[in-house]
Amino acid sequence: MKGEISYYKILGVDENASNYELRKAFCKLSIELHPDTTSLEIDEAKSKFQEVLEAYENLNNSNLRKIYDDKLKKKFRSKNKNKVLNSLKIDSKNQNLVENRRPFSNGELFSLFLLFIIISISLICSIFIASFTGKELDTIPTWLVK
């Protein structure tokens, strides 16, 4: 069944759909088909939800989507549908989901750097203020003292 229905039909979107439309369709279907929230049998819900998840993972990634679209074009050009349908399925089980994640942008790296600097400055200031006021650094919290 997976080889006969395209990922676009599984998600119910057009082949020219944007990533926003793909995500919107995925969210809608995942709420309907998730095994914890659906009235379908657990096995049927799992298999349908996995089909939707596989379709979304492959279409949301621009590289995998391009490969899939190229294979769809070859399918329509080819006379022998059975050969192409068997090769149409992209094996997402062999791909690590971490590889599909994008790297940090420069702005995100800069934000992490600023966060580290602010935490370091806060720690240094708190140690300086504690030593200036004469407080010990190894104090016992008041809620522990009886």
MIKE-228483 format. One record per atom (N, C-alpha, C): residue in one letter; atom name; x, y, z. Coordinates in nm, 3 decimals. Each point is the difference from the previous one (the first is absolute). Layout:
BEGIN
  aa  at        x        y        z
   a  CA        X        Y        Z
...
This chain:
BEGIN
  aa  at        x        y        z
   m   N    0.081   -0.118    0.000
   m  CA   -0.081    0.118    0.000
   m   C    0.086    0.125    0.000
   k   N    0.115   -0.005    0.069
   k  CA    0.086    0.117    0.007
   k   C    0.054    0.036   -0.138
   g   N    0.030   -0.101   -0.083
   g  CA    0.057    0.026   -0.131
   g   C   -0.102    0.053   -0.099
   e   N   -0.127   -0.025    0.023
   e  CA   -0.103    0.040   -0.095
   e   C   -0.048    0.143    0.023
   i   N    0.001    0.046    0.121
   i  CA   -0.050    0.133    0.031
   i   C    0.119    0.093    0.020
   s   N   -0.004    0.116   -0.064
   s  CA    0.111    0.093    0.014
   s   C   -0.007    0.069    0.136
   y   N    0.113    0.052    0.041
   y  CA    0.007    0.070    0.127
   y   C   -0.091    0.123    0.001
   y   N   -0.015    0.062   -0.115
   y  CA   -0.086    0.117   -0.009
   y   C   -0.146   -0.038    0.026
   k   N   -0.043   -0.116   -0.053
   k  CA   -0.138   -0.044    0.023
   k   C   -0.020   -0.042    0.145
   i   N    0.102   -0.059    0.061
   i  CA   -0.011   -0.040    0.140
   i   C   -0.024    0.123    0.088
   l   N    0.074    0.108   -0.028
   l  CA   -0.016    0.122    0.079
   l   C   -0.118    0.085   -0.047
   g   N   -0.049   -0.027   -0.121
   g  CA   -0.113    0.074   -0.053
   g   C    0.038    0.141   -0.044
   v   N    0.120    0.015   -0.056
   v  CA    0.045    0.131   -0.047
   v   C    0.036   -0.008   -0.149
   d   N    0.015    0.117   -0.060
   d  CA    0.041    0.010   -0.140
   d   C    0.150   -0.025   -0.011
   e   N    0.046   -0.037   -0.119
   e  CA    0.143   -0.025   -0.019
   e   C    0.083    0.126    0.012
   n   N   -0.061    0.116   -0.013
   n  CA    0.072    0.127    0.013
   n   C   -0.019    0.061    0.138
   a   N   -0.039   -0.077    0.098
   a  CA   -0.030    0.051    0.133
   a   C    0.127    0.051    0.068
   s   N   -0.015    0.107    0.076
   s  CA    0.113    0.055    0.074
   s   C    0.022   -0.082    0.128
   n   N    0.112    0.027    0.067
   n  CA    0.029   -0.070    0.125
   n   C   -0.105    0.032    0.107
   y   N   -0.054    0.123   -0.003
   y  CA   -0.105    0.037    0.095
   y   C   -0.126   -0.085   -0.022
   e   N   -0.038   -0.018   -0.127
   e  CA   -0.118   -0.081   -0.031
   e   C    0.023   -0.146    0.037
   l   N    0.123   -0.049   -0.022
   l  CA    0.033   -0.138    0.038
   l   C   -0.012   -0.018    0.151
   r   N    0.055    0.096    0.075
   r  CA   -0.005   -0.010    0.145
   r   C   -0.144    0.008    0.051
   k   N   -0.079    0.088   -0.060
   k  CA   -0.139    0.014    0.041
   k   C   -0.077   -0.130   -0.024
   a   N    0.021   -0.060   -0.118
   a  CA   -0.067   -0.127   -0.032
   a   C    0.048   -0.111    0.093
   f   N    0.132   -0.002    0.029
   f  CA    0.054   -0.102    0.089
   f   C   -0.059    0.013    0.140
   c   N   -0.005    0.122    0.051
   c  CA   -0.056    0.021    0.135
   c   C   -0.145   -0.045    0.007
   k   N   -0.077    0.033   -0.102
   k  CA   -0.141   -0.038   -0.003
   k   C   -0.015   -0.152   -0.001
   l   N    0.077   -0.067   -0.089
   l  CA   -0.010   -0.145   -0.010
   l   C    0.058   -0.070    0.123
   s   N    0.105    0.055    0.058
   s  CA    0.058   -0.065    0.117
   s   C   -0.095    0.004    0.119
   i   N   -0.077    0.107    0.012
   i  CA   -0.100    0.006    0.107
   i   C   -0.111   -0.103   -0.025
   e   N   -0.041   -0.013   -0.126
   e  CA   -0.106   -0.094   -0.034
   e   C    0.044   -0.146    0.012
   l   N    0.125   -0.029   -0.036
   l  CA    0.043   -0.139   -0.012
   l   C    0.092   -0.048    0.111
   h   N    0.038    0.085    0.094
   h  CA    0.092   -0.044    0.105
   h   C   -0.069   -0.111    0.082
   p   N    0.072   -0.107    0.030
   p  CA   -0.061   -0.113    0.072
   p   C   -0.061    0.037    0.135
   d   N    0.048    0.106    0.062
   d  CA   -0.054    0.040    0.131
   d   C   -0.128    0.082   -0.010
   t   N   -0.025    0.060   -0.118
   t  CA   -0.114    0.092   -0.011
   t   C   -0.107   -0.045   -0.099
   t   N    0.019   -0.111   -0.068
   t  CA   -0.095   -0.042   -0.103
   t   C   -0.091   -0.110    0.052
   s   N   -0.110   -0.018   -0.070
   s  CA   -0.092   -0.107    0.037
   s   C    0.026   -0.126   -0.083
   l   N    0.099    0.005   -0.090
   l  CA    0.036   -0.117   -0.080
   l   C    0.068   -0.104    0.087
   e   N    0.010   -0.122   -0.053
   e  CA    0.073   -0.103    0.070
   e   C    0.147    0.040    0.008
   i   N    0.068   -0.045    0.104
   i  CA    0.137    0.043    0.025
   i   C    0.093   -0.035   -0.115
   d   N   -0.009   -0.121   -0.053
   d  CA    0.089   -0.041   -0.110
   d   C   -0.025    0.081   -0.126
   e   N   -0.126    0.023   -0.032
   e  CA   -0.033    0.078   -0.118
   e   C    0.043    0.145    0.018
   a   N   -0.021    0.054    0.119
   a  CA    0.040    0.138    0.027
   a   C    0.151    0.015   -0.008
   k   N    0.074   -0.098    0.053
   k  CA    0.146    0.006   -0.007
   k   C    0.049   -0.001   -0.144
   s   N   -0.056   -0.090   -0.081
   s  CA    0.049   -0.009   -0.138
   s   C   -0.035    0.126   -0.079
   k   N   -0.120    0.055    0.018
   k  CA   -0.036    0.123   -0.071
   k   C    0.083    0.118    0.050
   f   N    0.021    0.007    0.131
   f  CA    0.080    0.109    0.054
   f   C    0.143   -0.009   -0.050
   q   N    0.055   -0.120   -0.010
   q  CA    0.137   -0.016   -0.050
   q   C    0.010    0.039   -0.146
   e   N   -0.103   -0.029   -0.080
   e  CA   -0.001    0.042   -0.140
   e   C    0.002    0.152   -0.010
   v   N   -0.082    0.065    0.083
   v  CA   -0.005    0.146   -0.001
   v   C    0.134    0.058    0.045
   l   N    0.059   -0.058    0.104
   l  CA    0.129    0.046    0.050
   l   C    0.109   -0.017   -0.105
   e   N    0.002   -0.115   -0.067
   e  CA    0.099   -0.025   -0.105
   e   C   -0.017    0.099   -0.115
   a   N   -0.124    0.024   -0.039
   a  CA   -0.027    0.095   -0.109
   a   C    0.047    0.139    0.039
   y   N   -0.028    0.042    0.122
   y  CA    0.040    0.134    0.043
   y   C    0.151    0.013    0.009
   e   N    0.067   -0.101    0.056
   e  CA    0.146    0.005    0.013
   e   C    0.067    0.011   -0.136
   n   N   -0.052   -0.071   -0.098
   n  CA    0.062    0.001   -0.132
   n   C   -0.033    0.126   -0.079
   l   N   -0.118    0.055    0.018
   l  CA   -0.036    0.120   -0.075
   l   C    0.047    0.128    0.067
   n   N    0.019   -0.002    0.131
   n  CA    0.045    0.119    0.070
   n   C    0.148    0.028   -0.024
   n   N    0.079   -0.104   -0.021
   n  CA    0.142    0.015   -0.030
   n   C    0.014    0.031   -0.148
   s   N    0.061    0.113   -0.032
   s  CA    0.007    0.045   -0.140
   s   C    0.077   -0.098   -0.089
   n   N    0.108   -0.060    0.052
   n  CA    0.077   -0.096   -0.080
   n   C   -0.080   -0.126   -0.030
   l   N   -0.064   -0.054    0.103
   l  CA   -0.080   -0.122   -0.020
   l   C   -0.121    0.028   -0.088
   r   N   -0.057    0.119    0.013
   r  CA   -0.116    0.036   -0.083
   r   C    0.040    0.009   -0.147
   k   N    0.117    0.057   -0.028
   k  CA    0.047    0.010   -0.138
   k   C    0.022   -0.139   -0.060
   i   N    0.060   -0.088    0.077
   i  CA    0.021   -0.137   -0.047
   i   C   -0.134   -0.068   -0.026
   y   N   -0.094    0.019    0.093
   y  CA   -0.131   -0.061   -0.015
   y   C   -0.074    0.055   -0.121
   d   N    0.006    0.132   -0.021
   d  CA   -0.066    0.060   -0.115
   d   C    0.061   -0.048   -0.131
   d   N    0.132   -0.017   -0.002
   d  CA    0.066   -0.053   -0.120
   d   C   -0.047   -0.143   -0.030
   k   N   -0.015   -0.079    0.107
   k  CA   -0.048   -0.136   -0.020
   k   C   -0.145   -0.003   -0.046
   l   N   -0.080    0.095    0.048
   l  CA   -0.140    0.008   -0.046
   l   C   -0.005    0.035   -0.149
   k   N    0.087    0.091   -0.042
   k  CA    0.004    0.037   -0.143
   k   C    0.041   -0.119   -0.085
   k   N    0.097   -0.076    0.048
   k  CA    0.043   -0.119   -0.073
   k   C   -0.113   -0.103   -0.008
   k   N   -0.078   -0.006    0.107
   k  CA   -0.111   -0.095    0.005
   k   C   -0.100    0.029   -0.112
   f   N   -0.032    0.128   -0.018
   f  CA   -0.098    0.036   -0.102
   f   C    0.056   -0.019   -0.141
   r   N    0.130    0.009   -0.014
   r  CA    0.061   -0.021   -0.131
   r   C    0.016   -0.148   -0.032
   s   N    0.012   -0.077    0.101
   s  CA    0.028   -0.142   -0.018
   s   C   -0.127   -0.078   -0.037
   k   N    0.017   -0.101   -0.085
   k  CA   -0.113   -0.086   -0.035
   k   C   -0.014   -0.114    0.100
   n   N    0.109   -0.040    0.059
   n  CA   -0.002   -0.111    0.093
   n   C   -0.020    0.055    0.142
   k   N   -0.126    0.010    0.044
   k  CA   -0.030    0.061    0.129
   k   C    0.047   -0.083    0.119
   n   N   -0.003   -0.130   -0.010
   n  CA    0.033   -0.084    0.114
   n   C    0.145    0.018    0.045
   k   N    0.094    0.012   -0.095
   k  CA    0.139    0.019    0.036
   k   C    0.019    0.132    0.074
   v   N   -0.060    0.104   -0.050
   v  CA    0.018    0.133    0.057
   v   C   -0.069    0.011    0.135
   l   N   -0.118   -0.061    0.013
   l  CA   -0.072    0.007    0.128
   l   C    0.081   -0.067    0.111
   n   N    0.073   -0.107   -0.032
   n  CA    0.081   -0.065    0.101
   n   C    0.120    0.086    0.039
   s   N    0.053    0.077   -0.094
   s  CA    0.114    0.084    0.032
   s   C   -0.042    0.138    0.048
   l   N   -0.130    0.030    0.002
   l  CA   -0.050    0.131    0.038
   l   C    0.011    0.026    0.149
   k   N   -0.014   -0.103    0.079
   k  CA    0.000    0.018    0.144
   k   C    0.140    0.038    0.046
   i   N    0.010    0.111    0.070
   i  CA    0.126    0.043    0.059
   i   C    0.008   -0.061    0.138
   d   N    0.110   -0.069    0.029
   d  CA    0.014   -0.070    0.126
   d   C    0.042    0.097    0.109
   s   N   -0.097    0.044    0.080
   s  CA    0.031    0.096    0.105
   s   C    0.049   -0.069    0.127
   k   N   -0.015   -0.132    0.009
   k  CA    0.045   -0.070    0.119
   k   C    0.153   -0.002    0.008
   n   N    0.067   -0.002   -0.113
   n  CA    0.145   -0.003    0.000
   n   C    0.061    0.137    0.025
   q   N   -0.078    0.103   -0.011
   q  CA    0.053    0.134    0.020
   q   C   -0.018    0.041    0.145
   n   N    0.104    0.056    0.054
   n  CA   -0.005    0.047    0.137
   n   C   -0.073    0.134    0.002
   l   N   -0.095    0.016    0.090
   l  CA   -0.078    0.123    0.004
   l   C    0.086    0.121    0.037
   v   N    0.112   -0.024    0.067
   v  CA    0.088    0.111    0.036
   v   C    0.063    0.058   -0.126
   e   N    0.025   -0.082   -0.101
   e  CA    0.058    0.050   -0.125
   e   C   -0.095    0.096   -0.070
   n   N   -0.129   -0.014    0.021
   n  CA   -0.097    0.084   -0.067
   n   C   -0.012    0.138    0.065
   r   N    0.057    0.017    0.116
   r  CA   -0.010    0.128    0.068
   r   C    0.099    0.098   -0.060
   r   N   -0.040    0.125   -0.002
   r  CA    0.086    0.103   -0.058
   r   C    0.103    0.044    0.102
   p   N    0.114    0.051   -0.043
   p  CA    0.100    0.051    0.094
   p   C   -0.045    0.134    0.058
   f   N    0.064    0.040    0.110
   f  CA   -0.032    0.127    0.062
   f   C    0.036    0.114   -0.095
   s   N   -0.084    0.101   -0.002
   s  CA    0.030    0.119   -0.081
   s   C    0.097    0.088    0.079
   n   N    0.055    0.101   -0.067
   n  CA    0.092    0.091    0.067
   n   C   -0.068    0.074    0.114
   g   N   -0.124    0.039   -0.020
   g  CA   -0.074    0.068    0.106
   g   C   -0.023   -0.088    0.122
   e   N   -0.029   -0.127   -0.023
   e  CA   -0.020   -0.093    0.112
   e   C    0.130   -0.024    0.075
   l   N    0.111   -0.013   -0.073
   l  CA    0.130   -0.018    0.066
   l   C    0.036    0.123    0.081
   f   N   -0.028    0.119   -0.055
   f  CA    0.028    0.122    0.073
   f   C   -0.085    0.009    0.126
   s   N   -0.126   -0.040   -0.009
   s  CA   -0.088    0.001    0.118
   s   C    0.051   -0.095    0.108
   l   N    0.047   -0.118   -0.040
   l  CA    0.056   -0.094    0.097
   l   C    0.126    0.056    0.064
   f   N    0.083    0.067   -0.079
   f  CA    0.121    0.063    0.051
   f   C   -0.036    0.108    0.103
   l   N   -0.099    0.085   -0.033
   l  CA   -0.043    0.104    0.093
   l   C   -0.056   -0.060    0.129
   l   N   -0.075   -0.108   -0.012
   l  CA   -0.056   -0.066    0.117
   l   C    0.112   -0.050    0.092
   f   N    0.102   -0.061   -0.058
   f  CA    0.113   -0.048    0.078
   f   C    0.072    0.115    0.069
   i   N    0.020    0.112   -0.071
   i  CA    0.067    0.117    0.057
   i   C   -0.083    0.058    0.116
   i   N   -0.131    0.010   -0.017
   i  CA   -0.086    0.057    0.105
   i   C    0.000   -0.088    0.124
   i   N   -0.006   -0.131   -0.019
   i  CA    0.003   -0.090    0.116
   i   C    0.134    0.009    0.071
   s   N    0.109    0.008   -0.075
   s  CA    0.133    0.011    0.060
   s   C    0.013    0.131    0.078
   i   N   -0.044    0.112   -0.058
   i  CA    0.008    0.129    0.068
   i   C   -0.087   -0.001    0.126
   s   N   -0.117   -0.061   -0.006
   s  CA   -0.088   -0.008    0.118
   s   C    0.066   -0.079    0.112
   l   N    0.065   -0.109   -0.035
   l  CA    0.068   -0.082    0.100
   l   C    0.116    0.077    0.063
   i   N    0.079    0.068   -0.082
   i  CA    0.113    0.077    0.052
   i   C   -0.049    0.113    0.090
   c   N   -0.105    0.070   -0.044
   c  CA   -0.055    0.109    0.082
   c   C   -0.055   -0.052    0.133
   s   N   -0.068   -0.112   -0.001
   s  CA   -0.054   -0.054    0.126
   s   C    0.111   -0.040    0.095
   i   N    0.108   -0.058   -0.052
   i  CA    0.114   -0.035    0.086
   i   C    0.065    0.126    0.055
   f   N    0.016    0.102   -0.084
   f  CA    0.061    0.126    0.044
   f   C   -0.086    0.067    0.107
   i   N   -0.130    0.006   -0.020
   i  CA   -0.089    0.063    0.098
   i   C    0.000   -0.078    0.130
   a   N    0.000   -0.133   -0.008
   a  CA    0.001   -0.082    0.122
   a   C    0.130    0.020    0.077
   s   N    0.113    0.009   -0.069
   s  CA    0.127    0.019    0.070
   s   C    0.013    0.143    0.053
   f   N   -0.057    0.099   -0.070
   f  CA    0.006    0.140    0.043
   f   C   -0.083    0.023    0.125
   t   N   -0.114   -0.068    0.012
   t  CA   -0.086    0.017    0.117
   t   C    0.042   -0.089    0.115
   g   N    0.101   -0.085   -0.022
   g  CA    0.053   -0.084    0.107
   g   C   -0.076   -0.129    0.020
   k   N   -0.080   -0.040   -0.093
   k  CA   -0.073   -0.127    0.013
   k   C    0.088   -0.115   -0.046
   e   N   -0.021   -0.114    0.062
   e  CA    0.074   -0.120   -0.039
   e   C   -0.063   -0.062   -0.123
   l   N    0.083   -0.063   -0.082
   l  CA   -0.052   -0.067   -0.118
   l   C   -0.055   -0.138    0.034
   d   N    0.046   -0.059    0.111
   d  CA   -0.048   -0.131    0.041
   d   C   -0.102    0.016    0.113
   t   N   -0.111    0.061   -0.026
   t  CA   -0.102    0.019    0.101
   t   C   -0.105   -0.109   -0.011
   i   N   -0.063   -0.025    0.111
   i  CA   -0.108   -0.098    0.003
   i   C   -0.131    0.077   -0.021
   p   N   -0.086   -0.046   -0.089
   p  CA   -0.127    0.069   -0.020
   p   C   -0.082    0.006    0.128
   t   N   -0.071    0.109    0.018
   t  CA   -0.076    0.019    0.124
   t   C   -0.113   -0.101    0.016
   w   N   -0.052   -0.051   -0.108
   w  CA   -0.109   -0.095    0.012
   w   C    0.048   -0.138    0.046
   l   N    0.135   -0.022   -0.004
   l  CA    0.055   -0.125    0.052
   l   C    0.032    0.008    0.149
   v   N    0.016    0.119    0.053
   v  CA    0.035    0.018    0.140
   v   C   -0.127   -0.008    0.083
   k   N    0.005   -0.081    0.108
   k  CA   -0.117   -0.016    0.086
   k   C    0.008    0.091    0.118
